[in-house]
Amino acid sequence: MSRNSALILFLCAGGLTGCAADYLNNYETVTLAAGDTQKYNSLLQTVDPLNPASRNTTIEGDGARAAAVAQNYKFPPPPPPPPAITVNVGDTAD
């Protein structure tokens, strides 16, 4: 057997093993996409998949309230004073 014919035989054998790779995985379905039928049908029958409220571009809110929140974020109010400390010197309970 010549060197060229051995190379051709090797390449043909390599090509045939690549074709059998999917067959040897032993899938339980006919195709890899099988099993998505219900999801496909539900997406196919969906008229408008977006939420109807997503088309509402007006922002409901109060400008004064939003400005107050932004102001509190920039300049937070001072923290409350710490609670008073009480110290009991003696135990009067007998």
C-alpha distances in whole Angstrom, upper triangle without the diagonal:
4,7,8,7,7,10,11,10,12,15,16,16,18,20,21,22,25,26,27,29,32,32,31,34,36,39,42,43,41,41,42,45,46,50,51,53,57,56,55,58,61,59,59,63,64,66,67,65,67,70,73,75,72,74,77,77,81,81,84,86,89,89,91,90,86,88,90,87,85,88,88,85,85,89,89,92,93,92,95,97,96,98,102,101,104,105,107,108,110,109,112,111,113
4,6,5,6,9,10,11,12,14,16,17,18,20,21,23,25,26,28,29,32,33,32,35,38,40,43,44,42,42,42,45,47,50,52,54,57,57,55,58,61,59,59,63,64,66,66,64,67,70,73,74,71,73,76,76,80,80,83,85,88,87,90,89,85,87,89,85,84,87,87,83,84,87,87,91,92,91,94,96,95,98,101,101,103,104,106,108,110,109,112,111,113
4,6,5,6,9,10,11,12,14,15,16,18,20,21,23,25,26,27,31,31,31,34,36,39,42,43,41,40,40,43,45,49,50,52,55,55,53,56,59,57,57,61,62,64,64,62,64,67,70,72,69,70,73,73,77,77,80,82,85,84,87,86,82,84,86,82,81,84,84,80,81,84,84,87,88,88,91,93,92,94,98,97,100,101,103,105,106,106,109,108,110
4,5,5,6,9,10,11,12,14,15,17,19,20,21,23,25,26,29,30,30,33,35,37,41,41,39,38,38,41,43,47,48,50,53,53,51,54,56,55,55,58,59,61,62,60,62,65,68,70,67,68,71,71,75,75,78,80,83,83,85,84,80,82,84,81,79,82,82,79,79,83,83,86,88,87,90,92,92,94,97,97,100,101,103,105,107,106,109,109,110
4,5,5,6,9,10,11,12,14,15,17,18,20,21,23,25,28,28,28,31,33,36,39,39,37,37,37,40,42,45,47,48,52,52,50,53,55,54,54,57,59,61,61,59,62,65,68,70,67,68,71,71,75,76,79,81,84,83,86,85,81,83,85,82,80,83,83,80,81,84,84,87,89,88,91,93,93,95,98,98,101,101,104,106,107,107,110,109,110
4,5,5,6,9,10,10,12,14,15,17,19,20,21,23,26,26,26,29,31,34,37,38,36,36,36,39,41,44,46,48,51,50,49,52,55,53,53,57,58,60,61,59,61,64,67,69,66,67,71,71,74,75,78,79,82,82,85,83,80,82,83,80,79,82,82,78,79,82,82,85,87,86,89,91,90,92,95,95,98,99,101,103,104,104,107,106,107
4,5,5,6,9,10,10,12,14,15,17,19,20,21,25,25,25,28,31,33,36,37,35,34,34,37,39,42,44,46,49,48,47,50,52,51,51,54,56,58,58,56,58,61,64,66,63,64,67,67,71,71,74,76,79,79,82,80,77,78,80,77,75,78,78,75,76,79,79,82,84,83,86,88,87,90,93,93,95,96,98,100,102,102,105,104,105
4,5,5,6,9,10,11,12,14,16,17,19,20,23,24,24,27,29,31,35,35,33,32,32,35,37,41,42,44,47,47,45,48,51,49,49,53,54,56,56,54,57,60,63,65,62,63,66,66,70,71,74,76,79,78,81,80,76,78,80,77,75,79,79,75,76,79,79,83,84,84,86,89,88,90,94,94,96,97,100,102,103,103,106,105,106
4,6,5,6,9,10,11,12,14,16,17,19,22,22,22,25,27,30,33,33,32,31,31,35,36,40,41,43,46,46,45,48,50,49,49,52,54,56,57,55,57,60,63,65,62,64,67,67,71,71,74,76,79,79,82,80,77,79,81,78,76,79,79,76,77,80,80,83,85,84,87,89,88,90,94,93,96,97,99,101,103,102,105,104,105
4,6,5,6,9,10,11,13,15,16,17,20,21,20,23,26,28,32,32,31,30,30,33,35,38,40,42,45,45,43,46,49,47,48,51,52,55,55,53,55,58,61,63,60,62,65,65,69,69,72,74,77,77,79,78,74,76,78,75,73,77,76,73,74,77,77,80,81,81,83,86,85,87,90,90,93,94,96,98,99,99,102,100,102
4,5,5,6,9,10,11,13,15,16,19,20,20,22,25,27,30,31,29,28,28,31,33,36,37,39,43,42,41,44,46,45,45,48,50,52,52,50,52,55,58,60,57,59,62,62,66,66,69,71,74,74,77,75,72,74,75,72,71,74,74,70,71,75,75,78,79,79,82,84,83,85,89,89,91,92,95,97,98,98,101,100,101
4,5,5,6,9,10,11,13,15,18,18,18,21,23,25,29,29,27,26,27,30,31,35,36,38,42,41,40,42,45,44,44,47,49,51,51,50,52,55,58,60,57,59,62,62,66,67,70,72,75,75,78,76,73,75,77,73,72,75,75,72,73,76,76,79,81,80,83,85,85,87,90,90,93,94,96,98,100,99,102,101,103
4,5,5,6,9,10,11,13,16,16,16,19,21,24,27,27,26,25,26,29,31,34,35,37,41,41,39,42,45,44,44,47,49,51,52,50,52,55,58,60,57,59,62,63,66,67,70,71,75,75,78,76,72,75,76,73,72,75,75,71,73,76,76,79,80,79,82,84,83,85,89,89,91,92,94,96,98,97,100,99,100
4,5,5,7,9,10,11,14,15,15,17,20,22,26,26,25,24,24,27,29,32,34,36,39,39,37,40,43,42,42,45,46,49,49,47,49,52,55,57,54,56,59,60,63,64,66,68,71,71,74,72,69,71,73,69,68,72,71,68,69,72,72,75,77,76,78,81,80,82,85,85,88,89,91,93,95,94,97,96,97
4,6,5,7,9,10,13,14,15,17,20,21,25,25,23,22,22,25,27,30,32,33,37,36,35,38,40,39,39,43,44,46,47,45,47,50,53,55,52,54,57,58,61,62,65,67,70,70,73,71,68,70,72,68,67,71,70,67,68,72,71,75,76,75,78,81,80,82,85,86,88,89,91,94,95,95,98,96,98
4,5,5,7,9,12,12,12,15,17,19,23,23,21,20,21,24,26,29,31,32,36,36,34,37,40,39,39,42,44,46,47,45,48,51,54,56,53,55,58,59,62,63,66,68,71,71,74,72,69,71,73,70,69,72,72,69,70,73,73,76,78,77,79,82,81,83,86,86,89,90,92,94,96,95,98,96,98
4,5,5,6,10,10,10,13,15,17,21,21,20,20,20,23,25,28,30,32,35,35,34,37,39,38,38,42,43,46,46,44,47,50,53,55,52,54,57,58,61,62,64,66,69,70,72,70,67,70,71,68,67,70,70,66,68,71,71,74,75,74,77,79,78,80,83,83,86,87,89,91,93,92,95,93,95
4,5,5,8,10,10,12,15,16,20,20,19,18,17,21,23,26,27,29,33,32,31,34,36,35,35,39,40,43,43,41,43,46,49,51,49,50,54,54,58,58,61,63,66,66,69,67,64,66,68,65,64,67,67,63,65,68,68,71,72,71,74,76,76,78,81,81,84,85,87,89,91,90,93,91,93
4,6,7,8,10,12,14,15,18,18,16,15,16,19,21,24,25,27,31,31,29,32,35,34,34,37,39,41,42,40,42,46,49,51,48,50,53,54,58,58,61,63,66,67,69,68,65,67,69,65,64,68,68,64,66,69,69,72,74,73,75,78,77,79,82,83,85,86,88,91,92,91,94,93,95
4,6,5,6,9,11,13,16,16,15,15,15,19,20,23,25,27,30,30,29,32,35,34,34,38,39,42,43,41,43,46,49,51,49,51,54,55,59,59,62,64,67,68,70,68,65,68,69,66,65,69,68,65,67,70,69,72,74,73,75,78,77,79,82,82,84,86,87,90,91,90,93,91,93
4,5,5,7,10,11,15,16,15,14,14,18,19,22,24,26,29,29,28,31,33,33,33,37,38,41,41,39,41,44,47,49,47,49,52,53,56,56,59,61,64,65,67,65,62,65,66,63,62,65,65,62,63,66,66,69,70,69,72,74,73,75,78,78,81,82,84,86,87,87,89,88,90
4,5,5,8,8,12,12,12,11,10,14,15,18,20,22,25,25,24,27,30,29,30,33,34,37,38,35,38,41,44,46,44,46,49,50,54,54,56,58,62,62,65,63,60,63,64,61,60,64,63,60,62,65,64,67,69,68,70,73,72,74,77,77,80,81,83,85,86,85,88,87,88
4,6,6,8,11,11,11,11,12,15,16,19,21,23,26,26,26,28,31,31,31,34,36,39,40,38,40,43,46,48,46,48,52,53,56,57,59,61,64,65,68,66,63,66,67,64,63,67,66,63,65,68,67,70,72,71,73,75,75,76,79,80,82,83,85,87,89,87,90,88,90
4,5,8,12,13,13,14,14,17,18,20,23,25,28,28,28,31,33,33,33,36,38,41,42,39,42,45,48,50,48,50,53,54,58,58,60,62,65,66,69,66,64,66,67,64,64,67,66,63,65,68,67,70,71,70,72,75,74,75,78,78,81,82,83,86,87,86,88,87,88
4,6,9,11,12,12,11,15,15,17,20,22,25,25,25,28,30,30,31,34,35,38,39,36,39,41,45,46,45,47,50,51,54,54,57,58,62,63,65,63,60,63,64,60,60,64,63,60,62,65,63,66,68,66,69,71,70,71,75,75,77,78,80,82,83,82,85,83,85
4,6,9,10,11,11,15,14,16,19,21,24,24,25,27,29,29,30,33,35,38,39,36,39,41,45,47,45,47,50,52,55,55,57,59,63,64,66,64,61,64,65,62,62,65,64,61,63,66,65,68,69,68,70,72,71,73,76,76,78,79,81,83,84,83,85,84,85
4,5,7,8,8,11,10,12,15,17,20,21,21,23,25,26,27,29,31,34,35,33,35,38,41,43,42,44,47,48,52,52,54,56,59,60,63,61,58,61,62,59,59,62,61,58,61,64,62,65,67,65,67,70,69,70,74,74,76,77,79,82,83,81,84,82,84
4,7,9,9,12,10,11,14,16,18,19,20,22,24,25,26,28,30,33,34,32,35,37,40,42,41,44,47,48,51,52,53,56,59,60,63,61,58,61,62,59,59,63,62,59,61,64,63,66,67,66,68,70,69,70,74,74,76,78,79,82,83,81,83,82,83
4,5,7,8,6,8,11,13,16,17,17,19,21,22,22,25,27,30,31,29,33,35,38,40,39,41,44,46,49,50,51,54,57,59,61,59,57,60,61,58,58,62,61,58,60,63,62,65,67,65,67,70,70,71,74,75,77,78,80,83,84,82,84,83,84
4,7,9,7,10,13,13,17,18,17,19,22,22,22,25,27,30,32,30,33,36,39,41,40,42,45,47,50,51,53,55,59,60,63,61,58,61,63,59,59,63,63,60,62,65,64,67,69,68,70,73,72,73,77,77,80,81,83,86,87,86,88,86,88
4,5,5,9,11,12,16,16,15,17,20,20,20,23,25,28,29,27,31,33,36,39,37,39,42,44,47,48,50,52,56,57,60,58,55,58,60,57,56,60,60,57,59,62,61,64,66,65,67,70,70,71,75,75,78,79,81,84,85,84,86,85,87
4,6,9,10,12,15,15,14,17,20,19,20,23,24,27,28,26,29,31,35,37,35,37,40,42,45,45,48,50,53,54,57,55,53,55,57,54,53,57,56,54,56,59,58,61,63,62,64,67,66,68,71,72,74,76,78,81,82,81,83,82,84
4,6,7,9,12,12,11,14,16,15,16,19,20,24,25,22,25,28,31,33,32,34,37,38,42,42,45,47,51,52,55,53,50,53,54,51,51,55,54,52,54,57,56,59,61,60,63,66,65,67,70,71,73,75,77,80,81,80,82,81,83
4,6,7,10,11,11,13,15,16,16,19,21,24,25,23,27,29,32,34,33,35,38,40,43,44,46,48,52,53,56,54,52,55,56,53,53,57,56,54,56,59,58,61,63,62,64,67,66,68,71,72,74,76,78,81,82,80,83,81,83
4,6,8,9,10,11,13,14,15,18,19,23,24,22,25,27,30,32,31,34,37,39,42,42,44,46,50,51,54,52,50,53,54,51,51,55,54,52,54,57,56,59,61,59,61,64,64,65,68,69,71,73,75,78,79,77,80,78,80
4,6,5,6,9,10,11,12,14,16,19,20,18,21,23,26,29,28,30,33,35,38,39,40,43,46,48,51,49,46,50,51,48,48,52,51,49,51,54,53,56,58,57,59,62,62,63,67,68,70,72,74,77,78,77,79,77,79
4,6,5,6,9,10,10,12,14,18,19,18,21,24,26,29,28,30,33,35,38,39,41,44,47,49,52,50,48,51,52,49,50,54,53,51,54,56,55,58,60,59,61,64,64,65,69,70,72,74,76,79,80,79,81,79,81
4,5,5,6,9,10,11,12,16,18,16,19,21,24,26,26,28,31,33,36,37,38,41,45,47,50,47,45,49,50,47,48,52,51,49,52,55,53,56,58,57,59,62,62,63,67,68,70,72,73,77,78,76,78,76,79
4,5,5,6,8,10,11,14,15,13,16,18,21,24,23,25,28,30,33,34,36,38,42,44,46,44,42,46,47,44,45,48,48,46,48,51,50,53,55,54,56,59,59,60,64,65,67,70,71,75,76,75,76,75,77
4,6,5,6,9,10,13,15,13,17,19,22,25,24,25,28,31,34,35,37,39,43,45,48,46,44,47,49,46,46,50,50,47,50,53,52,55,57,57,58,62,62,63,67,68,70,73,74,78,79,78,80,78,81
4,5,5,6,9,12,14,13,17,19,21,24,24,25,28,31,34,35,37,40,44,45,48,46,45,48,49,47,47,51,51,49,51,54,54,56,59,58,60,63,63,64,68,69,72,74,76,79,80,79,81,79,82
4,5,5,6,10,12,10,14,16,18,21,21,22,25,28,31,32,33,36,40,42,45,43,41,45,46,43,44,48,48,46,48,51,50,53,55,55,56,60,60,61,65,66,68,71,73,76,77,76,78,76,78
4,5,5,9,10,8,12,14,17,20,19,20,23,26,29,30,32,35,39,40,43,41,39,43,44,42,42,46,46,44,46,49,49,51,54,54,55,59,59,60,64,66,68,71,72,76,77,76,78,77,79
4,6,8,10,10,14,17,18,22,21,22,25,27,31,32,34,37,41,42,46,44,42,45,47,45,45,49,49,47,49,52,52,54,57,57,59,62,63,64,68,69,72,74,76,79,81,80,82,80,83
4,6,9,10,13,16,17,20,20,21,24,27,30,31,33,36,40,42,45,43,41,45,47,44,45,49,49,47,49,52,52,54,57,57,58,62,62,64,67,69,71,74,76,79,81,79,81,79,82
4,6,6,10,12,13,17,16,17,20,23,26,27,29,32,36,38,41,39,38,41,43,40,41,45,45,43,46,49,48,50,53,53,55,58,59,60,64,66,68,71,73,76,78,77,78,77,79
4,6,9,11,12,15,15,15,18,21,24,26,28,31,35,36,40,38,37,40,42,40,40,44,45,43,45,48,48,50,54,54,55,59,60,61,65,67,69,72,74,77,79,78,80,78,81
4,6,8,8,12,11,12,15,18,21,22,24,28,31,33,36,35,33,36,38,36,37,40,41,39,42,45,44,47,50,50,52,56,57,58,62,64,66,69,71,74,76,75,77,76,79
4,7,9,12,11,12,15,18,21,22,24,27,31,32,36,34,32,35,37,35,35,39,39,37,40,43,42,45,48,48,50,53,54,55,59,61,63,66,68,72,73,73,74,73,76
4,6,8,7,9,12,14,17,18,20,23,27,28,32,30,28,32,33,31,32,35,36,34,36,39,39,42,45,45,47,50,51,53,56,58,61,64,66,69,71,70,72,71,74
4,5,5,8,10,13,15,16,18,21,24,26,29,28,26,29,31,29,30,33,33,32,35,37,37,39,42,42,44,48,49,50,54,56,58,61,63,67,69,68,69,68,71
4,5,6,8,11,13,15,16,19,23,25,28,27,26,29,31,29,30,33,34,33,35,38,38,40,43,43,45,49,50,51,55,57,60,63,65,68,70,69,71,70,73
4,5,5,9,10,11,12,16,19,21,25,23,22,25,27,25,26,30,30,29,32,34,34,36,39,40,41,45,46,48,51,54,56,59,62,65,67,66,68,67,70
4,5,8,10,11,13,17,20,22,25,24,22,25,27,25,25,29,30,28,31,34,33,36,39,40,42,45,47,48,52,54,57,60,62,66,68,67,69,68,71
4,6,9,11,14,17,20,22,25,24,23,26,28,26,27,30,31,30,32,35,35,38,41,42,44,48,49,51,54,57,60,63,65,68,71,70,72,71,74
4,6,8,10,13,17,18,22,21,20,23,25,24,24,27,29,28,30,33,33,35,39,39,41,45,47,48,52,54,57,60,63,66,68,68,69,69,72
4,6,9,12,16,16,20,20,18,20,23,22,22,25,27,26,27,30,31,33,37,38,40,44,46,47,51,54,57,60,62,66,68,68,69,69,72
4,6,9,12,13,17,17,15,18,20,20,20,23,25,24,26,29,29,31,35,36,38,42,44,46,49,52,55,58,61,64,66,66,68,67,71
4,6,9,10,14,13,12,15,17,16,17,20,21,21,23,25,26,28,31,32,34,38,40,42,45,48,51,54,57,60,63,63,64,64,67
4,7,9,12,12,11,14,16,16,17,20,21,21,23,25,25,27,30,31,33,37,39,40,44,47,49,53,55,59,61,61,62,62,65
4,6,9,8,8,11,12,12,14,16,17,18,20,22,22,23,27,28,30,33,36,37,41,44,46,50,52,56,58,58,59,59,62
4,6,5,6,9,10,11,12,14,16,17,19,20,20,21,25,27,28,32,34,36,39,42,45,48,51,54,57,57,58,58,62
4,5,5,6,9,10,10,12,14,15,16,18,19,20,24,26,28,31,34,36,39,42,45,49,52,55,57,58,59,59,63
4,5,5,6,9,10,10,12,14,15,16,17,18,22,24,25,29,32,33,36,40,43,46,49,52,55,55,56,57,60
4,5,5,6,9,10,11,12,14,15,15,16,20,21,23,27,29,31,34,37,40,44,46,50,52,52,54,54,57
4,5,5,6,9,10,11,12,14,15,16,20,22,24,27,30,32,35,38,41,45,48,51,53,54,55,55,59
4,5,5,6,9,10,11,12,13,15,19,21,23,27,29,32,35,38,41,44,47,50,53,54,55,56,59
4,5,5,6,9,10,10,11,12,16,18,20,23,26,28,31,34,37,41,44,47,50,50,52,52,56
4,5,5,6,9,10,10,11,15,17,19,23,25,27,31,33,36,40,43,46,49,49,51,51,55
4,5,5,6,9,10,12,16,18,20,24,26,29,32,35,38,41,45,48,50,51,53,53,57
4,5,5,6,8,10,13,16,19,22,25,27,30,33,37,40,43,46,49,50,51,52,56
4,6,5,5,7,10,13,15,19,21,24,27,30,33,36,40,42,45,46,48,48,52
4,6,6,9,12,14,17,20,22,25,28,31,34,37,41,43,46,47,49,50,53
4,6,10,12,15,18,21,23,26,29,32,36,38,42,45,48,49,51,51,55
4,6,9,12,15,18,20,24,26,29,33,36,39,42,45,46,48,49,52
4,6,9,12,15,17,20,23,26,29,33,36,39,42,43,44,45,49
4,6,9,12,15,18,21,23,27,30,33,36,39,40,42,43,46
4,6,9,12,15,18,20,24,27,30,33,36,37,39,40,44
4,6,9,12,15,17,21,24,27,30,33,34,36,37,41
4,6,9,12,15,18,21,25,27,30,31,33,34,38
4,6,9,12,15,18,22,24,27,29,30,32,35
4,6,9,12,15,19,21,24,26,27,29,32
4,6,9,13,16,19,22,23,24,25,29
4,6,10,13,16,19,20,22,23,27
4,7,10,13,16,17,19,21,24
4,7,10,12,14,15,17,21
4,6,9,11,13,15,19
4,6,7,10,12,15
4,7,9,12,15
4,6,9,11
4,6,8
4,6
4
